[in-house]
């Protein structure tokens, strides 16, 4: 409980935790798309993310406006088919976001009381002897 | 882009991503507290999380109402001193939350194009041969 030095300013602030990506449904959509580089249909995304039509549309609009995803409206067997893909900017922003998530996991593991995280990152964290 | 089987229902939904914890400022506060099991003063938390007085108070209130933190108002050298600690329920909920974050990192790594995540989790992810 003693005062911290100035070097601790914002130590756990996680400033890089991009608000557009951090929202749970959008994190879900972007992770689905990053694992499917050829794109996913609206129906597939809805299923993978367990979102309603309205919610998925709303979050896709936010992601499209931020230029993180692109949405292609076409046809297949004379039926409308919407295909969503992550953009190269989306990949870059997602990678930056992910590096902050990893930092959170590392910080929690360093607390020395988060067994799951410790097993996860294994030998990467030096033991506090 | 082919249809996914039913087994993919909610595959990337991350249902366990606790909304109380996921909000960036609260994630910041809880990670600070989990790394300081003896507690942190209001001033220390403010610094570590780079939050204003008002924002920190607001988020602490949410965390206290959810019984994830406890706040002790005392005195030191005749001056008021507020000390915040994570509760045992807070630890449990944070650990559950963290296991979902780890799943996000694993899923992104599996995409095979997230170098940082791949280095991070190393040999834990089997190669897709």
Interface residues (C-beta under 8 A of the other chain):
Chain A: X1 X3 X4 X8 X9 X10 X11 X12 X13 X14 X15 X17 X19 X22 X24 X27 X28 X29 X31 X32 X34 X35 X37 X38 X39 X40 X41 X43 X44 X47 X48 X49 X50 X51 X83 X91 X94 X95 X98 X99 X101 X102 X104 X105 X107 X108 X110 X111 X113 X114 X115 X116 X117 X120 X121 X122 X124
Chain B: X1 X3 X4 X8 X9 X10 X11 X12 X13 X14 X15 X17 X19 X22 X24 X27 X28 X29 X31 X32 X34 X35 X37 X38 X39 X40 X41 X43 X44 X47 X48 X49 X50 X51 X83 X91 X94 X95 X98 X99 X101 X102 X104 X105 X107 X108 X110 X111 X113 X114 X115 X116 X117 X120 X121 X122 X124
